[in-house]
């Protein structure tokens, strides 16, 4: 008599043990106050809008929170403190699909580089689709939207000089 032993597929096991990160934004790394924000948390924060051009030339309006607002809450020293070793830091933005982009902290500071970035949760007044979100980075000043990352789930701050 043979005994059958059930075998779990690795994908099934991973799905059972992996934490649910959909709809959550983790802010971690070399920061004073790590954060985990939900779409509901973002909706309660000060709002901004940004526009991106699609490949066909149409304009899409995104709404969300300024990236600098989120990073300030995590303890990044923008303003007068963005000098010296603070300028040797960077932000690694990671998406659920593995896509990554990098911003220097100096370029994000309004008084240094002034690159405007929003962490968007709405597109043309509606929540982002699963393909785009639920959280997306929007960099409207870039000539092409390569750093406008969809499905963002992590902002990781790295300080090179400690």
Buried (B, 14 or more C-beta within 10 A) or exposed (E): EEEEEEEEEEEEEEEEEEEEEEBBBBBEBEBEEEBEBBBEBBBEBEBBEBEBEEEEEEEBBBBBBBBBBBBBBBBBBBEEEBEEEBBBBBBBBBBBEEBEBEBBBBBBBEEBBEBBBBBBBBBEEEEBEEEBBBBBBBBBEEEEBEBBBBBBBBBBBBBEEE
